[in-house]
Amino acid sequence: MAADPDQVRQLLATNKCQNCDLTSAQLTDANLNDANLSGANLSGADLGAANFLGADLRGADLAGANLTGAYLDDANLTGANLTGANLGDVFLTGANLINAILTRADLTRADLTRAKLSGATLTEAKLTGAIWTDGRKCAKGSFGMCK
């Protein structure tokens, strides 16, 4: 299933698309600062290098999404589903990931400084080279927890 083109246009024009179906949307390099995407379905979307600074992604479905190099600083991802998402080299500084599902997510070299991870599921998440919430770098072989 592909994203609804009208909803993609709405998002790009207004930075608002709550509960939208943006499955497999192509939003590479999109400027979505402060966007409201709460409850949106972004599963399988290509969001590489997109800018989500301060965006509201509460409860969004980002399963299998490509977020490589995206900026999610101060984004609200409370309860978001990021199962299997590619978050390599992503900036999550200060992001709210409370109760987020990050099972099998690739967080290689991601910056999680000051990120809120209370209740987050990190089962099998790849964390090698990630900068942890306390500023330390996760060692090679860090899966599910920062070593």
C-alpha positions as CSV (number, residue, x, y, z in Angstrom):
1,M,0.0,0.0,0.0
2,A,1.3,3.4,-0.9
3,A,0.8,6.7,0.9
4,D,-2.2,8.8,-0.1
5,P,-0.8,11.6,-2.3
6,D,-3.3,14.1,-0.9
7,Q,-2.2,13.4,2.6
8,V,1.5,13.8,1.6
9,R,0.7,17.2,0.0
10,Q,-1.3,18.2,3.1
11,L,1.7,17.3,5.3
12,L,4.2,19.2,3.2
13,A,1.9,22.3,2.9
14,T,0.8,22.5,6.6
15,N,3.2,20.3,8.7
16,K,0.1,18.7,10.1
17,C,-1.2,15.2,9.3
18,Q,-2.6,13.6,12.4
19,N,-3.7,9.9,12.0
20,C,-2.7,10.1,8.3
21,D,-1.8,7.0,6.3
22,L,1.6,7.8,5.0
23,T,2.6,4.1,4.5
24,S,5.8,3.9,2.4
25,A,5.8,7.7,1.8
26,Q,8.9,9.1,0.1
27,L,9.8,12.1,2.4
28,T,13.6,12.0,2.1
29,D,15.1,15.4,3.1
30,A,11.7,16.8,4.0
31,N,11.6,19.7,6.4
32,L,9.1,18.7,9.0
33,N,10.1,20.9,12.0
34,D,7.4,21.0,14.6
35,A,5.1,18.8,12.4
36,N,2.1,17.2,14.0
37,L,2.1,13.5,12.9
38,S,0.6,12.0,16.1
39,G,-1.0,8.7,15.3
40,A,0.2,8.7,11.7
41,N,1.1,5.5,9.9
42,L,4.6,6.0,8.5
43,S,5.5,2.3,8.4
44,G,8.0,1.6,5.6
45,A,8.4,5.3,4.8
46,D,11.6,6.7,3.5
47,L,12.4,9.6,5.9
48,G,16.2,9.6,5.4
49,A,17.8,12.9,6.3
50,A,14.3,14.4,7.1
51,N,14.2,17.2,9.7
52,F,11.7,16.4,12.5
53,L,13.1,18.9,15.1
54,G,10.4,19.2,17.8
55,A,7.9,17.2,15.8
56,D,4.9,15.4,17.5
57,L,5.1,11.7,16.6
58,R,3.2,10.4,19.6
59,G,1.8,7.0,18.8
60,A,3.0,7.1,15.2
61,D,3.8,3.8,13.5
62,L,7.3,4.0,12.1
63,A,7.9,0.2,11.9
64,G,10.4,-0.5,9.2
65,A,10.9,3.2,8.3
66,N,14.2,4.5,7.0
67,L,15.2,7.4,9.2
68,T,18.9,7.3,8.4
69,G,20.5,10.6,9.1
70,A,17.2,12.2,10.2
71,Y,17.0,14.9,12.8
72,L,14.6,14.0,15.6
73,D,16.0,16.4,18.3
74,D,13.4,17.2,20.9
75,A,10.8,15.2,19.0
76,N,8.0,13.5,20.9
77,L,7.9,9.8,20.1
78,T,6.0,8.7,23.1
79,G,4.5,5.3,22.4
80,A,5.7,5.3,18.8
81,N,6.3,1.9,17.1
82,L,9.9,1.9,15.7
83,T,10.2,-1.8,15.3
84,G,12.9,-2.6,12.8
85,A,13.3,1.0,11.9
86,N,16.7,2.2,10.6
87,L,17.8,5.0,12.9
88,G,21.5,4.8,12.1
89,D,23.3,8.2,12.5
90,V,20.0,9.8,13.7
91,F,20.0,12.8,16.1
92,L,17.6,12.0,19.0
93,T,19.0,14.5,21.4
94,G,16.4,15.2,24.1
95,A,13.8,13.2,22.2
96,N,10.9,11.7,24.2
97,L,10.9,7.9,23.6
98,I,8.9,7.0,26.7
99,N,7.2,3.6,26.1
100,A,8.4,3.6,22.5
101,I,9.0,0.2,20.8
102,L,12.5,0.0,19.4
103,T,12.6,-3.8,19.0
104,R,15.3,-4.7,16.4
105,A,15.7,-1.0,15.5
106,D,19.2,0.0,14.2
107,L,20.4,2.8,16.4
108,T,24.1,2.5,15.2
109,R,25.9,5.8,15.9
110,A,22.6,7.5,16.9
111,D,22.8,10.4,19.3
112,L,20.5,9.7,22.3
113,T,22.0,12.4,24.6
114,R,19.3,13.4,27.1
115,A,16.7,11.2,25.3
116,K,14.0,9.9,27.6
117,L,13.8,6.1,27.3
118,S,11.7,5.2,30.4
119,G,9.6,2.1,29.5
120,A,11.0,1.9,26.0
121,T,11.5,-1.6,24.6
122,L,15.0,-2.0,23.2
123,T,15.0,-5.8,22.7
124,E,17.6,-6.6,20.1
125,A,18.1,-3.0,19.2
126,K,21.6,-2.3,17.6
127,L,23.4,0.3,19.7
128,T,27.0,0.0,18.6
129,G,28.6,3.4,18.5
130,A,25.4,5.2,19.7
131,I,25.8,8.0,22.1
132,W,23.8,7.0,25.2
133,T,21.5,9.2,27.2
134,D,24.4,10.0,29.7
135,G,26.8,10.9,26.9
136,R,28.9,7.7,26.9
137,K,29.5,5.8,23.6
138,C,28.1,2.3,23.4
139,A,30.7,-0.4,22.7
140,K,30.8,-2.7,19.7
141,G,28.3,-5.6,20.3
142,S,25.8,-3.5,22.2
143,F,22.4,-5.0,21.6
144,G,19.3,-4.1,23.6
145,M,21.5,-2.2,26.1
146,C,24.5,0.1,26.0
147,K,27.7,-1.6,27.0
